[in-house]
Amino acid sequence: MRIAMEIELKDIPGQLLGALGPIADLGGNIISIAHQRDRRTPRGTIPIKITIELPEKHLDELIARWHERGITVMQKGEERLKESVFLILIGHIVHTDLKSTIDAVDSTGFAEVVDLTLMMPGIDEESSAGITIKATGKKEMERAIEILEQEAKKKGLLMIKPLEGF
């Protein structure tokens, strides 16, 4: 069976290897893995998104082995972030702390920035960013957009939303 999961690792050496070993031991195969060490959950752990193929009879054993190693399974099976929207920000995006802009959305727990494209024509010129946000549902997406709008306004950035939908 193919299953997508989100796990959380402590930021100590060997944690990722410790998570991957049991997959191979149980006859599984890694399809994809997203690991961004510089991102943190509110608990200070590193979120890892992983898709694996594993005989269904071994799934509970894999989770038990991860639990023994201090690895937390936050989501399994279903796609958690169902809604998606593309927005554009224009202004001095980098100079107004791009990280805090992204963190305002990511820290909600129900939405996150999943893609970012940045264009910077010159150090003193305004830049533009295309941002894709995913959220758990329509209401959560509306709230995430409101949060991003507040951040943009506070930082003097122009935010362009889609004409339809949100």
C-alpha positions as CSV (number, residue, x, y, z in Angstrom):
1,M,0.0,0.0,0.0
2,R,1.1,3.6,-0.6
3,I,0.7,5.9,2.3
4,A,1.6,9.6,2.9
5,M,2.5,10.6,6.5
6,E,3.8,13.6,8.4
7,I,6.2,12.8,11.2
8,E,8.1,15.1,13.6
9,L,11.8,14.6,14.4
10,K,13.9,16.0,17.2
11,D,16.7,18.2,15.9
12,I,19.5,15.9,16.9
13,P,22.0,14.0,14.6
14,G,20.7,10.6,13.3
15,Q,17.0,11.2,13.7
16,L,16.2,11.1,10.0
17,L,18.3,7.9,9.5
18,G,16.5,6.5,12.5
19,A,13.2,7.2,10.8
20,L,14.2,5.7,7.5
21,G,15.8,2.4,8.8
22,P,12.6,0.8,10.0
23,I,10.9,1.4,6.6
24,A,13.6,-0.7,4.9
25,D,13.6,-3.3,7.7
26,L,9.9,-3.9,7.1
27,G,10.1,-4.2,3.4
28,G,9.0,-0.7,2.6
29,N,10.2,1.7,-0.1
30,I,10.4,5.5,0.1
31,I,8.5,7.3,-2.7
32,S,9.1,10.9,-1.6
33,I,10.4,12.8,1.4
34,A,10.4,16.5,2.2
35,H,12.8,17.5,4.9
36,Q,13.5,21.2,5.6
37,R,15.7,21.4,8.7
38,D,15.2,25.1,9.1
39,R,11.4,24.8,9.6
40,R,10.1,24.1,13.1
41,T,6.8,23.1,14.5
42,P,5.4,25.0,17.5
43,R,6.9,22.2,19.6
44,G,10.4,22.8,18.2
45,T,10.6,19.6,16.2
46,I,11.3,19.3,12.5
47,P,8.3,18.3,10.3
48,I,9.0,15.6,7.7
49,K,6.5,14.7,4.9
50,I,7.1,11.2,3.6
51,T,5.3,8.9,1.2
52,I,6.1,5.2,1.3
53,E,5.0,1.9,-0.1
54,L,4.8,-0.7,2.6
55,P,2.8,-3.9,3.1
56,E,-0.3,-2.9,5.0
57,K,0.3,-5.6,7.6
58,H,3.5,-3.7,8.6
59,L,2.1,-0.2,9.1
60,D,1.3,-0.6,12.8
61,E,4.8,-2.1,13.4
62,L,6.5,0.8,11.7
63,I,4.6,3.3,13.8
64,A,5.5,1.4,17.0
65,R,9.2,1.4,16.0
66,W,9.1,5.1,15.4
67,H,7.4,5.7,18.7
68,E,10.2,3.7,20.4
69,R,12.7,6.1,18.8
70,G,10.8,9.2,19.9
71,I,9.4,9.9,16.4
72,T,5.8,11.3,16.4
73,V,3.4,10.5,13.6
74,M,1.3,13.6,13.2
75,Q,-0.8,12.6,10.1
76,K,-1.2,9.5,8.1
77,G,-3.2,8.3,5.2
78,E,-5.2,11.3,4.1
79,E,-4.1,14.5,2.5
80,R,-4.3,17.0,5.3
81,L,-4.1,20.2,3.3
82,K,-7.0,20.1,0.8
83,E,-7.4,23.7,-0.3
84,S,-4.8,25.6,-2.3
85,V,-4.5,29.2,-3.4
86,F,-1.9,31.2,-5.3
87,L,-1.3,34.8,-4.2
88,I,1.1,37.6,-5.3
89,L,3.0,40.0,-3.0
90,I,4.6,43.1,-4.3
91,G,6.9,45.4,-2.4
92,H,10.1,45.3,-0.4
93,I,9.4,41.7,0.6
94,V,12.9,40.6,1.7
95,H,13.6,43.8,3.5
96,T,10.4,43.4,5.6
97,D,11.4,39.9,6.8
98,L,10.1,37.3,4.4
99,K,10.5,34.6,7.1
100,S,8.1,36.3,9.5
101,T,5.6,36.7,6.7
102,I,5.7,33.0,5.9
103,D,5.7,32.1,9.7
104,A,2.5,34.0,10.2
105,V,0.7,31.5,8.0
106,D,2.8,28.4,8.9
107,S,2.3,28.9,12.6
108,T,-1.5,28.5,12.4
109,G,-1.4,24.7,12.3
110,F,-4.1,24.7,9.7
111,A,-2.3,26.3,6.7
112,E,1.2,26.6,5.4
113,V,3.1,28.2,2.6
114,V,4.1,25.3,0.3
115,D,5.7,27.1,-2.6
116,L,7.4,30.5,-3.0
117,T,8.8,32.2,-6.1
118,L,10.7,35.4,-5.6
119,M,11.8,38.0,-8.2
120,M,14.2,40.7,-7.1
121,P,15.1,43.1,-9.9
122,G,17.6,45.1,-7.7
123,I,18.6,45.5,-4.1
124,D,16.7,48.8,-3.7
125,E,13.8,48.0,-6.0
126,E,10.5,46.4,-5.1
127,S,10.3,42.7,-5.5
128,S,7.4,40.3,-6.2
129,A,6.7,36.9,-4.8
130,G,4.2,34.2,-5.9
131,I,3.1,32.3,-2.9
132,T,1.0,29.1,-2.8
133,I,-0.8,28.4,0.4
134,K,-2.5,25.1,1.3
135,A,-5.0,24.8,4.1
136,T,-7.1,22.1,5.8
137,G,-10.4,23.6,4.5
138,K,-12.2,26.6,3.0
139,K,-12.7,28.4,6.3
140,E,-9.1,27.8,7.3
141,M,-8.0,29.1,3.9
142,E,-10.0,32.3,4.4
143,R,-8.4,32.8,7.8
144,A,-4.9,32.1,6.4
145,I,-5.5,34.7,3.7
146,E,-6.7,37.2,6.3
147,I,-3.5,36.6,8.3
148,L,-1.4,37.1,5.2
149,E,-3.3,40.3,4.3
150,Q,-2.7,41.7,7.8
151,E,1.0,40.9,7.5
152,A,1.2,42.5,4.1
153,K,-0.6,45.6,5.3
154,K,1.6,45.9,8.3
155,K,4.7,45.7,6.1
156,G,3.4,48.0,3.3
157,L,3.1,45.2,0.7
158,L,0.5,44.9,-2.0
159,M,-1.3,41.5,-2.0
160,I,-3.1,40.3,-5.1
161,K,-5.7,37.6,-4.6
162,P,-7.4,35.4,-7.2
163,L,-10.6,37.0,-8.8
164,E,-12.6,33.9,-8.0
165,G,-12.9,31.8,-4.9
166,F,-11.0,33.4,-2.1
